[in-house]
Amino acid sequence: MSNIAEVYSRNLGAKISKPKLTEHFFPVLSKDYIVLSYDNMSESQQYVNWHMVNKLLLDRLKAHNIEAIQISYTEKDGITAKQKNYLIKNAKLLLGSYSHYTEVANTYDVPSVCLLANAYKSTVPDNKNCHLICPDFSKIKPCFSHQDPQKLINTIKPEDVVNLVFEKLNLDDRVLFKTIYCGDSFNKDQFEVIPNFFGVPNKQINQPITIRGDVHFDEDYMVEWSSLGPCGIVTNQVLDLDKFSQFKNNIKKLVYRIESLENDVSEFLKNLKNINISVVLITKNKDIISDLRLKYFDFDVYLENLPDLKSLVTDKTKYASNKIVFSKNNVYDTIFNAKMLDNSNNFVLNKDSQEEIQNLYLYE
C-alpha cells in the first residue's frame, strides 16, 4: 500500500524530499526534555488515557532528570508554530498522537512515539526515528476517517506507550503495570454526594454535584445539597417536588432507576417535565426494557449494560478513579469504598463495585 507522500508525489508530479522548516527560539529551563502533543483535530486520534500515561511516565522521567513540555495543536497555548519547531528540534523525544508534529520531528531526526489508530502504518511516510503504536487491526480494520465509532485508539494500553518511551530514550526503566479494564466514563471528572449529611465541601468543585439518592434516600439532605448550586439527582424513589420547589432551577437532570413495571411513576415524570427538569430512566433489567420504552415513550429509557469481569479480577487487582464522593463528612473516590469505609485502592468485585465499573480503571 502506498503511503500518503507517495500518493501526493504520483498525483501531483512532485518529488519527495525533506522539508525546510524555520524555528524561533523559545526559552526552556532544562536541556533534557521531551515534548508532549496530546490533542488532535481528528476525533479518531484522540486518546482518552493520556493522563494515565502521565501518571506512569512523568515522575519516572524526573528521576532521570528529564522534563516534559506540552504543546497544543493550536496556538492557544501562546507558543507559535515556529517556536514549537524549536522545541521539537531540541527535544529528546516527541510523544503524542500521530499528527503534523510527528513529521516535524521526522524532519529534525528526533525520535517520536506516536499513536496511529485510523490507518495502517504503511499509509504514512516511513521514518526510522518514528515509532508508531497501532491498535490490533486483525479483527477490526481502521476507520480511515476523522470519526471512529469503535474508538480503537483507546484499546492501546498506557503501559505499552510508556515502556516504548523508556526504550527509545535508552533508559533502564520499565513499568510493571497491567491494564485489566478501562470504564467508558473513567476519564470524566465526577463529584457525587451520598445525602446522609450536609456540609459545604472543602474541595473546590467546578461542575454540578450528583446527589445519589439511590444509595441513601433522605429528602431533607437532598434539598440542602440542591441549594448549593447546579446539580443532578439519581434516585429510585419518587420525590416530593414541593420540597425542591425553591431550588428546582438548580436541578439540571434527574436519573430515575427503575427495575419493575409495577411501580408506575408516570405522574412523577410528567411533573418533572412540567417544571423543565430533564429526565432519564435507567434499568438493568433487559427483560422489561421494551415495555418500559413503550410505557414511558415520552422519555429516554436506557439499558445499563455492565461487563462481566469475574474472570479478569484477582486479589491483586487495584483501581484508579476520577470520582470524588462525599459521605458523612468524609471524602472517598468510589461509592463502594464509601460504603465499606475504605480509602485503599484495592478492588473487590461485588454488587456495589460492579455498578461503578464504568467509572474505574482496573489494573495490576
C-alpha positions as CSV (number, residue, x, y, z in Angstrom):
1,M,0.0,0.0,0.0
2,S,1.3,3.4,-1.0
3,N,1.9,5.9,1.8
4,I,0.4,9.4,1.6
5,A,3.7,11.1,0.4
6,E,3.9,8.6,-2.5
7,V,0.3,9.3,-3.5
8,Y,0.8,13.0,-3.5
9,S,4.0,12.6,-5.5
10,R,2.4,10.5,-8.1
11,N,-0.8,12.6,-8.4
12,L,0.9,16.0,-8.3
13,G,4.1,15.2,-10.1
14,A,6.2,16.4,-7.2
15,K,9.3,14.8,-5.9
16,I,9.5,13.5,-2.3
17,S,12.1,15.5,-0.4
18,K,12.9,16.7,3.0
19,P,11.0,19.9,4.0
20,K,12.8,23.0,5.2
21,L,11.5,24.4,8.5
22,T,12.1,27.6,10.3
23,E,12.5,27.8,14.1
24,H,12.2,30.7,16.6
25,F,13.9,30.5,19.9
26,F,11.8,29.5,22.9
27,P,13.2,29.6,26.5
28,V,13.5,26.2,28.1
29,L,14.7,25.6,31.7
30,S,16.1,22.2,31.0
31,K,18.1,20.9,28.1
32,D,16.9,17.4,28.6
33,Y,13.2,17.3,27.9
34,I,10.5,15.5,25.8
35,V,7.6,17.2,24.0
36,L,4.1,16.1,24.6
37,S,1.5,16.7,21.9
38,Y,-1.7,15.1,23.1
39,D,-4.6,16.9,21.5
40,N,-5.6,16.2,17.9
41,M,-8.1,17.7,15.5
42,S,-9.2,14.2,14.4
43,E,-11.6,12.5,16.8
44,S,-10.3,9.1,15.8
45,Q,-6.9,10.2,17.0
46,Q,-8.0,11.5,20.4
47,Y,-6.7,9.1,23.1
48,V,-8.5,9.3,26.4
49,N,-5.8,7.7,28.6
50,W,-3.1,10.3,28.3
51,H,-3.5,11.2,31.9
52,M,-2.8,7.6,32.9
53,V,0.3,7.7,30.7
54,N,1.3,10.9,32.6
55,K,0.9,9.1,35.9
56,L,3.1,6.3,34.8
57,L,5.7,8.4,33.0
58,L,6.4,11.9,34.3
59,D,7.6,11.1,37.8
60,R,9.9,8.4,36.4
61,L,11.3,10.8,33.8
62,K,12.1,13.4,36.6
63,A,14.0,10.7,38.4
64,H,16.2,10.6,35.2
65,N,16.4,14.5,35.2
66,I,14.2,14.7,32.1
67,E,11.4,17.2,32.0
68,A,8.2,17.3,29.8
69,I,6.9,20.2,27.8
70,Q,3.3,20.0,26.5
71,I,2.3,21.9,23.3
72,S,-1.1,22.3,21.8
73,Y,-2.3,21.6,18.3
74,T,-3.3,25.3,18.0
75,E,-1.6,28.5,19.2
76,K,-3.9,28.8,22.2
77,D,-1.0,27.8,24.4
78,G,0.8,31.0,23.5
79,I,3.5,29.2,21.6
80,T,3.9,30.0,17.9
81,A,4.3,27.3,15.2
82,K,8.0,28.3,14.7
83,Q,8.6,28.1,18.5
84,K,7.1,24.7,18.6
85,N,9.5,23.7,15.8
86,Y,12.3,24.9,18.0
87,L,11.1,22.9,21.0
88,I,10.7,19.7,18.9
89,K,14.1,20.1,17.2
90,N,15.9,20.3,20.6
91,A,13.8,17.6,22.4
92,K,15.0,14.1,23.2
93,L,11.7,12.7,22.0
94,L,8.1,13.6,20.9
95,L,5.2,11.8,22.4
96,G,1.6,12.1,21.2
97,S,-1.0,11.1,18.6
98,Y,0.2,11.0,15.0
99,S,0.0,14.5,13.6
100,H,2.0,17.0,11.6
101,Y,4.2,17.4,14.7
102,T,5.3,13.8,14.0
103,E,6.5,14.9,10.6
104,V,8.3,17.9,12.2
105,A,10.1,15.5,14.5
106,N,11.0,13.3,11.5
107,T,12.4,16.3,9.6
108,Y,14.7,17.0,12.5
109,D,15.5,13.3,13.1
110,V,14.1,13.5,16.6
111,P,12.7,10.2,17.9
112,S,9.0,10.0,18.3
113,V,6.5,7.7,19.9
114,C,3.1,8.3,18.3
115,L,-0.3,6.6,18.3
116,L,-2.0,5.9,15.0
117,A,-5.5,4.4,15.1
118,N,-7.3,5.5,11.9
119,A,-4.9,4.0,9.3
120,Y,-2.3,1.3,8.8
121,K,1.4,2.1,9.5
122,S,2.1,1.6,5.8
123,T,-0.1,4.6,4.8
124,V,2.2,7.1,6.4
125,P,5.7,8.1,5.4
126,D,8.3,5.7,6.7
127,N,11.0,7.1,9.1
128,K,13.5,5.2,11.2
129,N,13.0,7.6,14.1
130,C,9.2,7.4,14.2
131,H,7.8,4.6,16.3
132,L,4.1,4.1,15.7
133,I,1.8,2.3,18.1
134,C,-1.4,0.9,16.5
135,P,-4.4,-1.0,17.8
136,D,-4.9,-4.6,16.9
137,F,-6.3,-4.4,13.4
138,S,-6.6,-8.2,13.0
139,K,-10.4,-8.2,13.8
140,I,-11.5,-4.6,13.2
141,K,-10.0,-2.6,10.4
142,P,-9.0,1.1,10.8
143,C,-11.8,3.6,10.1
144,F,-9.7,5.8,7.6
145,S,-11.7,8.7,8.9
146,H,-11.8,11.5,11.4
147,Q,-14.6,9.7,13.2
148,D,-14.2,6.3,14.7
149,P,-17.4,4.7,16.2
150,Q,-15.2,1.9,17.6
151,K,-12.7,4.3,19.3
152,L,-9.9,1.8,18.6
153,I,-7.3,4.2,19.8
154,N,-8.5,3.7,23.4
155,T,-7.6,0.0,23.2
156,I,-3.9,0.9,23.2
157,K,-2.6,0.3,26.7
158,P,-0.9,3.1,28.6
159,E,1.9,0.8,29.8
160,D,2.8,-0.1,26.2
161,V,3.2,3.6,25.4
162,V,5.3,4.4,28.5
163,N,7.6,1.4,28.1
164,L,8.3,2.3,24.5
165,V,9.2,5.8,25.5
166,F,11.7,4.4,28.0
167,E,13.1,2.1,25.3
168,K,13.6,4.9,22.8
169,L,15.2,7.2,25.4
170,N,17.6,4.3,26.2
171,L,16.5,4.4,29.9
172,D,16.9,1.4,32.1
173,D,13.4,1.6,33.4
174,R,10.1,-0.1,32.8
175,V,6.6,0.0,34.4
176,L,5.3,-3.3,35.9
177,F,1.7,-2.4,35.2
178,K,-1.0,-4.4,33.5
179,T,-4.3,-2.8,32.3
180,I,-7.3,-5.0,33.0
181,Y,-10.2,-2.8,32.1
182,C,-10.9,0.9,31.5
183,G,-14.5,2.1,32.0
184,D,-16.2,4.3,29.4
185,S,-16.6,7.1,32.0
186,F,-13.3,6.8,33.7
187,N,-11.9,9.9,32.2
188,K,-14.7,12.2,33.2
189,D,-14.3,14.0,36.5
190,Q,-17.3,13.4,38.7
191,F,-18.4,14.8,42.0
192,E,-21.0,12.8,43.9
193,V,-22.6,13.1,47.3
194,I,-24.4,10.5,49.4
195,P,-27.1,12.5,51.1
196,N,-26.5,11.2,54.6
197,F,-25.2,14.5,55.9
198,F,-24.9,18.1,54.8
199,G,-21.8,20.4,54.8
200,V,-20.0,22.7,52.4
201,P,-17.2,20.6,50.7
202,N,-13.7,21.7,51.5
203,K,-12.7,20.8,47.9
204,Q,-13.2,23.2,45.1
205,I,-15.9,21.9,42.7
206,N,-16.2,23.4,39.2
207,Q,-19.1,21.3,37.9
208,P,-22.5,20.1,39.1
209,I,-22.7,17.7,42.0
210,T,-24.6,14.5,41.5
211,I,-26.8,13.7,44.5
212,R,-27.0,9.9,44.9
213,G,-30.5,9.4,46.3
214,D,-30.4,5.8,45.0
215,V,-27.6,5.0,47.5
216,H,-29.2,6.7,50.5
217,F,-32.6,8.4,50.4
218,D,-33.1,11.4,52.6
219,E,-35.1,14.2,51.0
220,D,-34.1,16.8,53.6
221,Y,-30.4,16.4,52.9
222,M,-31.1,16.2,49.2
223,V,-32.9,19.5,49.3
224,E,-30.0,21.1,51.2
225,W,-27.4,19.8,48.7
226,S,-29.5,21.1,45.8
227,S,-29.5,24.5,47.4
228,L,-25.7,24.9,46.8
229,G,-25.9,25.3,43.0
230,P,-26.3,23.3,39.8
231,C,-26.8,19.6,40.5
232,G,-28.1,16.3,39.2
233,I,-30.1,13.7,41.1
234,V,-30.1,10.0,40.9
235,T,-32.9,8.3,42.6
236,N,-35.0,5.1,42.7
237,Q,-37.8,6.7,44.7
238,V,-40.4,9.4,43.9
239,L,-39.5,12.8,45.2
240,D,-41.8,15.3,46.9
241,L,-41.3,18.1,44.4
242,D,-42.8,20.7,46.7
243,K,-39.8,20.4,48.9
244,F,-37.5,21.1,46.0
245,S,-39.6,24.0,44.5
246,Q,-37.3,26.7,45.8
247,F,-34.2,25.2,44.2
248,K,-35.8,23.5,41.1
249,N,-33.8,25.6,38.7
250,N,-30.6,24.1,40.2
251,I,-31.6,20.6,39.2
252,K,-30.3,20.2,35.7
253,K,-31.0,16.5,35.3
254,L,-32.8,13.6,37.2
255,V,-31.9,10.0,36.6
256,Y,-34.6,7.6,37.7
257,R,-33.5,4.0,38.3
258,I,-36.4,1.6,37.6
259,E,-36.4,-2.2,37.7
260,S,-40.1,-3.0,37.7
261,L,-43.2,-2.3,35.6
262,E,-45.4,-2.5,38.6
263,N,-44.2,0.8,40.0
264,D,-46.0,3.4,37.9
265,V,-44.1,6.8,38.0
266,S,-45.8,8.4,35.0
267,E,-47.3,11.2,37.1
268,F,-43.9,12.0,38.8
269,L,-42.1,12.1,35.4
270,K,-44.8,14.4,33.9
271,N,-44.4,16.8,36.9
272,L,-40.7,16.9,36.4
273,K,-41.2,17.7,32.7
274,N,-43.6,20.4,33.6
275,I,-41.0,22.2,35.7
276,N,-38.3,21.8,33.0
277,I,-36.2,19.2,34.7
278,S,-34.6,16.8,32.2
279,V,-35.4,13.2,33.0
280,V,-33.7,9.9,32.0
281,L,-34.8,6.4,33.0
282,I,-32.2,3.6,33.5
283,T,-32.8,-0.1,34.1
284,K,-30.6,-3.1,34.4
285,N,-33.5,-5.4,33.6
286,K,-33.2,-6.3,30.0
287,D,-36.4,-8.3,30.1
288,I,-38.6,-5.2,30.6
289,I,-36.6,-2.6,28.6
290,S,-39.0,-2.8,25.6
291,D,-42.1,-2.5,27.8
292,L,-40.5,0.4,29.7
293,R,-39.8,2.3,26.5
294,L,-43.4,1.7,25.4
295,K,-44.9,2.8,28.7
296,Y,-42.7,5.9,29.0
297,F,-42.3,6.7,25.4
298,D,-42.0,10.5,26.1
299,F,-38.8,9.9,28.0
300,D,-35.4,8.4,27.3
301,V,-35.1,4.9,28.7
302,Y,-31.6,3.2,28.7
303,L,-30.5,-0.3,29.5
304,E,-27.4,-0.3,31.7
305,N,-25.0,-3.0,30.4
306,L,-22.2,-3.9,32.8
307,P,-19.3,-6.1,31.7
308,D,-18.6,-9.4,33.4
309,L,-15.1,-9.2,34.8
310,K,-15.1,-12.2,37.1
311,S,-12.5,-14.0,35.0
312,L,-10.2,-11.0,35.0
313,V,-10.3,-9.7,38.6
314,T,-7.9,-11.2,41.1
315,D,-6.9,-10.5,44.7
316,K,-4.0,-8.3,43.2
317,T,-6.4,-6.1,41.2
318,K,-6.3,-2.4,42.0
319,Y,-8.2,0.6,40.7
320,A,-8.0,4.2,39.8
321,S,-10.9,6.6,39.9
322,N,-11.6,10.2,38.8
323,K,-14.6,10.5,41.1
324,I,-14.9,12.4,44.4
325,V,-17.5,11.1,46.7
326,F,-18.7,12.9,49.8
327,S,-20.3,10.8,52.6
328,K,-20.7,11.6,56.3
329,N,-18.2,14.4,56.2
330,N,-15.6,12.1,54.6
331,V,-14.1,12.0,51.1
332,Y,-13.8,8.8,49.0
333,D,-13.1,8.0,45.4
334,T,-16.0,5.5,44.9
335,I,-19.4,4.8,46.3
336,F,-18.4,1.2,47.2
337,N,-15.4,2.4,49.2
338,A,-17.7,4.9,51.0
339,K,-19.9,2.0,52.0
340,M,-17.0,0.0,53.2
341,L,-15.3,3.0,54.9
342,D,-12.2,2.1,53.0
343,N,-9.9,4.5,51.2
344,S,-7.4,2.0,49.8
345,N,-7.2,1.3,46.0
346,N,-7.7,-2.4,46.4
347,F,-10.5,-3.6,44.1
348,V,-13.1,-6.1,45.4
349,L,-15.7,-7.2,42.9
350,N,-19.2,-7.1,44.4
351,K,-22.6,-5.7,43.6
352,D,-21.6,-2.2,44.5
353,S,-18.3,-2.1,42.7
354,Q,-19.9,-3.7,39.7
355,E,-22.3,-0.8,39.4
356,E,-19.4,1.6,39.3
357,I,-17.2,-0.3,36.9
358,Q,-17.6,2.2,34.0
359,N,-16.1,4.9,36.2
360,L,-13.0,2.9,37.1
361,Y,-9.6,1.9,35.6
362,L,-8.6,-1.6,36.8
363,Y,-5.0,-2.7,36.8
364,E,-2.4,-5.0,38.4
